[in-house]
Amino acid sequence: MKERQHFLDILRVMATCAVVLLHTVTGVMDNADMSLYPLEQKIFLAVRDLACWCVPVFLLISGYLFLNPGRELTFGQMVHKYCKRVLLALFLFGIPYALIEMAATEGSLRRSMIRQSVVRVLRGESWSHMWYLYLIFFLYLLTPAIRWVLKRLPKAAVYGMLAVLFVCSSVMPFFKELWGLSSLWTLPGDCIYLFYYLCGYLFACREKWGSKVFPMLSGLAVVLAAGMTISRAAGFSMQMAYNYPFIVLLALCLFGAGLARERNRETEGQQQTAKKNTVFWESATELCFAVYLIHPVFLNLAYKYFNVTPLSFFVGISLPMFFLGIMLFSVACAWILRKIPLLRKYVL
């Protein structure tokens, strides 16, 4: 890459905040009978929709960086630099999390639990948020092969493949769930992750951006967000994962708007002015991975140990306060963890 892509720093920080907000909400929804809280359920579903773009944007960023045809990457580089970092994070954080979960469940701590925790991590049975590390690990392993294929495929074939992935793993599952069409064939919903990764490649290939792209994509993102919020207020309660079609479109719009804004600034010669405002974002993005790894600790302390959730108070005040509190503790802890040289160099 020729130089640092500053819009990626902004997207990383925003997506990390959205992850914390998402888990603040889903941590309640997954463990409470929301039928007793009809108003709160609508609010939580709306917030969930407005935050679910975070993981797709992370995958778009990875695809944009690692599938960029202008960047040279070997299998050895992917394994020794990127896959190793993910594996270290999985074991350094996943094992203690699995150990804590077992100790809390059984009310005791035994030496054999350490071995059981390792087995749980190998099986993908640590805390739920660690699933993303397994996903990104396998994508990193496949990246050299994906790059080899993309170099030999015409762009039309890539667009066709993405259309099939979007329709069969997002649009069709949506209508299958909406209309109860159990016999309708679809691709597994997890195929949408490959869709996001490949979309990052197409964004990296596009060099010219018109001046109207940024306002158009920004406006479409606002319309999508407003539409999802209104639908929840009207009582629409169907839930999908990251393959919800409107989330897919929202994530693409947000990433595309950020990239278009960056390209337009470069075209207009505003790079130096923009760089003056990037020190904060560059510093904040260094904490993002650590915040992602550590924030569920504080959510679990609040929800499971102290038995306090946003439902314990007026949700209009408690939800923002919980989110800000979890963010504050997570950022502080992430800053401390990055002060440890080995963690900073090899993991965080």
C-alpha positions in Angstrom: 0.0 0.0 0.0 1.4 3.4 -0.9 0.3 5.2 2.2 -1.9 4.8 5.2 -5.6 4.8 4.3 -7.1 7.1 7.0 -10.7 6.3 6.3 -10.0 2.7 7.4 -8.9 4.0 10.8 -12.2 5.9 11.2 -14.2 2.8 10.1 -12.3 0.5 12.5 -13.0 2.8 15.5 -16.6 3.3 14.6 -17.1 -0.5 14.0 -15.4 -1.3 17.3 -17.8 1.0 19.1 -20.7 -0.6 17.2 -19.5 -4.0 18.3 -19.6 -3.0 22.0 -23.1 -1.4 21.5 -24.3 -4.6 19.7 -23.1 -6.9 22.5 -24.5 -4.5 25.2 -27.9 -5.1 23.6 -27.7 -8.8 22.6 -26.2 -9.7 26.0 -29.6 -8.7 27.4 -31.8 -10.0 24.7 -30.2 -13.5 24.7 -30.7 -14.0 28.4 -34.0 -12.3 29.2 -37.6 -12.9 28.4 -38.1 -9.9 26.1 -41.8 -10.6 25.8 -42.1 -9.0 29.2 -40.5 -5.8 27.9 -42.3 -5.0 24.5 -41.1 -1.4 24.3 -37.5 -2.3 25.2 -37.6 -5.1 22.7 -38.4 -2.7 19.9 -35.6 -0.4 21.0 -33.1 -3.2 21.3 -34.0 -4.6 17.9 -33.6 -1.2 16.3 -30.2 -0.6 18.0 -29.2 -4.1 17.0 -30.0 -3.3 13.3 -28.1 0.0 13.6 -25.0 -1.7 15.0 -24.9 -4.9 13.0 -22.9 -3.4 10.2 -19.7 -3.6 12.3 -18.6 -7.2 11.5 -19.4 -6.7 7.7 -17.2 -3.6 7.7 -14.4 -5.4 9.5 -14.5 -8.0 6.7 -14.7 -5.4 4.0 -11.6 -3.7 5.5 -9.7 -7.1 5.5 -10.7 -7.8 1.9 -9.7 -4.3 0.9 -6.3 -4.7 2.4 -5.4 -8.3 1.7 -7.0 -8.9 -1.7 -5.8 -5.6 -3.1 -4.1 -6.5 -6.4 -1.5 -3.8 -5.9 -0.2 -5.5 -2.7 2.2 -8.5 -2.7 1.4 -11.2 -0.1 2.8 -14.7 0.2 1.4 -17.7 2.0 4.3 -17.5 4.4 3.5 -13.8 5.3 -0.2 -14.6 5.9 0.7 -17.5 8.2 3.6 -16.1 10.1 2.4 -12.6 10.5 -1.4 -12.6 10.5 -2.6 -16.1 11.2 -0.1 -16.4 14.1 -1.4 -13.2 15.6 -5.0 -14.5 15.5 -4.0 -17.9 17.0 -2.2 -16.2 19.9 -5.2 -14.0 20.6 -7.4 -17.1 20.5 -5.4 -19.0 23.1 -4.2 -16.1 25.3 -7.8 -14.8 25.7 -10.0 -17.8 24.8 -8.5 -20.1 27.4 -9.0 -17.8 30.4 -12.5 -17.0 29.2 -13.4 -20.7 28.9 -11.8 -21.3 32.3 -13.8 -18.4 33.9 -17.0 -19.8 32.3 -16.5 -23.3 33.7 -15.5 -22.1 37.1 -18.5 -19.8 37.3 -20.9 -22.6 36.2 -19.5 -25.3 38.6 -18.7 -22.9 41.5 -15.2 -24.3 41.8 -11.8 -24.2 40.2 -9.8 -27.4 39.4 -6.5 -27.9 37.7 -8.1 -30.2 35.1 -10.2 -27.2 34.0 -7.1 -25.8 32.3 -6.9 -28.7 29.9 -10.6 -28.6 29.4 -10.4 -24.9 28.5 -7.8 -25.6 25.9 -10.1 -28.3 24.4 -12.9 -25.9 24.4 -10.9 -23.3 22.5 -9.9 -25.9 19.9 -13.6 -26.8 19.5 -14.6 -23.1 19.3 -16.5 -23.2 22.6 -15.0 -20.2 24.4 -16.9 -16.9 24.8 -19.2 -16.2 21.9 -17.5 -13.1 20.6 -14.4 -15.2 19.8 -16.1 -16.7 16.8 -14.9 -13.9 14.6 -11.3 -14.9 15.2 -12.0 -18.4 13.9 -13.6 -16.9 10.8 -10.8 -14.4 10.1 -8.2 -17.1 10.7 -9.6 -19.3 8.0 -10.0 -16.4 5.6 -6.4 -15.4 6.1 -5.4 -19.0 5.4 -7.4 -19.0 2.2 -6.3 -15.5 1.1 -3.3 -16.6 -1.1 -5.6 -19.0 -2.9 -8.3 -16.4 -3.3 -5.8 -13.9 -4.7 -4.6 -16.5 -7.2 -8.1 -17.1 -8.4 -9.0 -13.4 -8.6 -6.0 -12.6 -10.7 -7.3 -15.1 -13.3 -11.0 -14.2 -13.2 -12.5 -11.4 -15.3 -14.3 -8.8 -13.2 -17.7 -9.8 -14.7 -17.2 -13.3 -13.2 -16.4 -11.8 -9.8 -19.6 -9.6 -10.0 -21.6 -12.7 -11.0 -20.3 -14.7 -8.1 -21.0 -11.9 -5.6 -24.6 -11.6 -7.0 -25.1 -15.4 -6.5 -23.7 -15.1 -2.9 -25.9 -12.1 -2.1 -29.1 -13.5 -3.5 -28.7 -17.1 -2.2 -27.3 -16.4 1.2 -29.0 -13.1 2.1 -32.1 -12.2 0.0 -33.5 -15.8 -0.4 -33.0 -16.7 3.3 -34.8 -13.4 4.2 -37.9 -14.3 2.2 -37.7 -17.9 3.3 -37.9 -16.7 6.9 -40.4 -14.0 6.2 -42.9 -16.1 4.3 -42.1 -19.5 5.9 -41.0 -21.1 2.7 -39.2 -24.1 4.3 -38.7 -25.8 0.9 -36.9 -22.8 -0.6 -33.2 -23.7 -1.4 -30.6 -21.3 -0.1 -26.9 -21.2 0.5 -25.8 -21.3 4.2 -26.0 -17.8 5.8 -22.3 -18.0 6.6 -21.5 -17.6 2.9 -22.2 -13.9 3.3 -18.8 -13.6 5.0 -17.0 -14.6 1.8 -19.3 -12.0 0.0 -18.0 -9.2 2.2 -14.4 -10.3 1.9 -14.6 -10.3 -1.9 -16.5 -7.0 -2.0 -13.4 -5.5 -0.3 -11.4 -6.7 -3.3 -13.7 -4.8 -5.7 -13.5 -1.7 -3.6 -9.7 -1.9 -3.8 -9.8 -2.3 -7.6 -11.8 0.8 -8.2 -9.6 3.9 -8.5 -12.0 6.6 -9.8 -14.8 7.9 -7.7 -17.2 10.6 -8.9 -17.9 13.6 -6.7 -21.5 12.6 -6.2 -20.7 9.1 -4.9 -20.1 10.1 -1.3 -23.4 12.1 -0.9 -25.3 9.4 -2.7 -24.0 6.5 -0.6 -24.3 8.6 2.6 -27.9 9.4 1.8 -28.7 5.8 1.0 -27.2 4.7 4.3 -29.4 7.2 6.2 -32.5 5.9 4.4 -31.6 2.3 5.2 -31.0 3.1 8.8 -34.2 5.1 9.1 -36.2 2.4 7.3 -35.0 -0.4 9.7 -35.7 1.8 12.7 -39.2 2.6 11.5 -39.9 -1.1 10.8 -38.9 -2.1 14.4 -41.1 0.7 15.8 -44.0 -0.7 13.7 -43.5 -4.1 15.3 -41.4 -6.0 12.8 -39.5 -8.6 14.9 -37.8 -11.0 12.5 -34.1 -11.4 13.3 -31.3 -12.5 11.0 -27.6 -12.5 11.4 -25.1 -10.5 9.4 -26.8 -11.7 6.2 -29.9 -9.5 6.8 -30.2 -7.8 3.3 -30.5 -4.3 4.7 -27.5 -4.8 6.9 -25.5 -6.0 3.8 -26.5 -2.8 1.9 -25.9 -0.5 4.9 -22.3 -1.9 5.4 -21.5 -1.5 1.7 -22.8 2.0 1.7 -20.8 3.0 4.8 -17.6 1.5 3.4 -18.1 2.9 0.0 -18.9 6.4 1.4 -15.7 6.4 3.4 -13.6 5.3 0.5 -15.2 7.8 -1.9 -14.6 10.6 0.6 -10.9 9.6 0.9 -10.5 9.4 -2.9 -12.2 12.7 -3.5 -9.9 14.4 -1.0 -6.9 13.0 -2.8 -8.2 14.2 -6.1 -8.8 17.7 -4.7 -5.4 17.9 -3.1 -6.7 18.0 0.4 -4.5 15.2 1.8 -2.4 17.4 4.0 -5.5 19.1 5.6 -7.0 15.7 6.2 -3.9 14.3 7.8 -3.8 16.9 10.5 -7.0 15.4 11.9 -5.9 11.8 11.8 -3.6 11.6 14.8 -6.6 10.7 17.1 -7.9 8.1 14.7 -4.5 6.4 14.3 -4.1 6.2 18.1 -7.6 5.0 18.6 -7.4 2.3 16.0 -4.4 0.8 17.8 -6.7 -0.1 20.7 -9.5 -1.6 18.6 -8.4 -5.2 18.6 -7.8 -5.2 22.4 -11.2 -3.5 23.0 -12.9 -6.2 20.9 -11.2 -9.0 22.9 -11.7 -7.5 26.4 -15.1 -5.8 26.4 -17.2 -8.9 27.2 -15.4 -9.2 30.5 -17.1 -6.0 31.7 -20.5 -7.0 30.2 -20.4 -10.4 32.0 -19.4 -8.7 35.3 -22.4 -6.4 35.0 -25.0 -8.9 33.6 -24.0 -12.1 35.4 -22.0 -11.2 38.5 -23.8 -8.0 39.6 -27.0 -9.0 37.9 -27.5 -5.5 36.6 -28.6 -4.8 33.0 -30.1 -1.9 31.0 -33.5 -3.4 31.8 -32.9 -2.7 35.5 -33.5 1.0 34.8 -35.2 3.3 32.4 -33.7 2.1 29.1 -33.4 5.5 27.5 -30.8 6.4 30.1 -29.4 3.0 31.1 -28.5 1.8 27.6 -26.3 4.8 26.8 -24.8 4.7 30.3 -24.0 1.0 30.0 -22.5 1.4 26.6 -20.3 4.4 27.6 -19.3 2.6 30.8 -18.3 -0.6 29.0 -16.4 1.4 26.4 -14.5 3.4 29.1 -13.4 0.4 31.0 -12.5 -1.5 27.8 -10.4 1.3 26.4 -8.6 1.8 29.7 -7.9 -2.0 29.9 -6.8 -2.1 26.2 -4.4 0.8 26.8 -2.9 -1.1 29.7 -2.6 -4.3 27.8 -0.8 -2.5 24.9 1.8 -1.3 27.4 3.0 -4.9 27.7 5.7 -5.2 24.9 5.1 -8.8 24.0 1.3 -8.4 23.7 1.7 -5.2 21.7 4.2 -6.8 19.3 2.7 -10.2 18.7 -1.0 -10.0 19.6 -2.5 -6.6 19.9 
